[in-house]
């Protein structure tokens, strides 16, 4: 699982997602297909899905921002 770190405007926001996808592809075997890839949250779900995520955490998109008061 990965949650992408914030990046500067000049950097690729998908960089860490692409890296994890490539790593999973390198580690897959016939005996261990690694068919689940959990990446992203509500703020970057489109990027995560585009980069191969099979699970995205979208709590804020459903429930809204947490109230810590």
Secondary structure by P-SEA (a helix, b strand, c coil): cccccccccccccaaaaaaaaaaaaaaccccccccbbbbbccccaaaaaaacccccccccccccccccc
